[in-house]
């Protein structure tokens, strides 16, 4: 079928639906349409058999839904209505939630139901939940609805005739009055629910050190105590703040700015509070955390027999210069351990999206910080590529983009959860790219496919990534099971008869590569291109970076036809229409 996807942003769910429908042989056009008239124009251009809206914040015009079937993906169970459905589910600690594909009609979220799927709600941030459990359920529901529509005989059912789902109701938008933390009264559990329900967007508005800030993300602190609301310590760029019965770590802040002032960047909390933060104890996390270490850290390590697992979780998948350097230190320490296989990654949600555009944009010299960040990222990737005394697995539990994909490709094998979406390209941020991609990507997929992936700059599903050789193993499991499943498979690999011969072949290949194509030469060529972009004030990268981090309209031009992947696109608002019909060969079966 000819399917038109309309969305307010080319976010992670839109990308996944786009890629998965293509995998199944449909011809799919995507239009980022933030306004009703854009939807009308898009339908007129494409004349689709079916319209699907994976993430739409505007009302579908009557002239569209009255003439064509338009399916809306609503992140709530049947009977739930309102724009903040998932926020309320996390805020109220719902154990189970749902996603519903319904037909657009006059009243929002009230149309006939084509498919609905429930999913468990683990105690994670809203954006993590959205990209994982909800995304799995939404894709299942969309594929079911598309199949039912294609049959020509299935009839959607009226919501009013279906049984009531517990917790489902019409809800207002969640405002900051509801999100606000009462530090003098709220226990740790309540604080965490409020933070998790707003972790990526919009954040929790709060007053701190004489300013107003949006708080992003939250993790339990089990040892520190203080007066409610008091700042207690720092660690890995995060601040620790006391609650009535404990404390929480807050990784990121964004300053509230007034009307007419550019939106501030979301930054590591210590970075955001520079010049304001009082003298606090800094509690550095151990380079390699112990198995029984309950303290919060964004980098963790554990061993199970011959397998070491070095996991990391950076907000939005963005890796600043500091993130890269700390992860490199941990990687080197993990390589000193007596293991046969080292898993890099293995956590649920984002693997990595590459360099940290927010920290770069907020720097006094963005070009210099861009240069420092890309070199720190290259140092990390180089260390992985030069590891010859053990096998390394790049374990992608969630989405990955740009340099984050290339970090995984530096490993001997790449294992990917089936729900992941990969964006192995840099073009939409106006960059040539580094992280040794000109070596690693063609080595895996061939020169022609590497050229196509970087030129088209489109998302790739986990299944398609496996089929083209971008990943070696596709792991079919729920998000909550990914870490355990990766560890189990790594243990089996470590004990297999062919491990030693694989390791010997790896060492020989490393020596041959250095004799023919030294990594230093690859890095020099890539960084020469990147340096020219960073130092050119008129390069599109600077305007595109600013538009992304400050949520401004993207500038015109071919590089701005969509948002960057993952968290970047989930947060993007007001992007220009993609206005392209994307023809991708169906996945081989």
Secondary structure, DSSP 8 states (H G I E B T S, - for coil): -EEEEEESS--HHHHHHHHHHHHTT-EEEEEE--SHHHHHHHHHHH--SEEEEEE--S---HHHHTTS-EEEEESS-TT-BSTTHHHHHHHTT-SEEEEEEEE--SSTT-S-EEEEEEEE--SS-HHHHIIIIIHHHHHHHHHHHHHHHHHS----B-GGGS---TT--B-----HHHH---TTT--HHHHHHHHHTTTTTT-EEEEETTEEEEEE--EEESS---STT-EEEEETTEEEEE-SSSEEEE-EEEE---TTS-----EEHHHHTTTT----EE----SS--TT--S--SEEEEEETTEEEEEE--GGG-B-HHHHHHHHHHHHHHHTSS-SEEEEE--SS-----B-HHHHHHSSSHHHHHHHHHHHHHHHHHHHHT--SSEEEEEE-S-EETHHHHHHHTSSEEEEETT-EEE---GGGT----TTHHHHHHHHH-HHHHHHHHHH---EEHHHHHHTTS-SEEE-S-GGGHHHHHHHHHHHHHTSTTHHHHHHHHHHHHHHHHHHS-HHHHHHHHHHHHHHHHH-TTSHHHHHHHHHHTT----SSGGGSS--SHHHHHH--S-----EEE-------
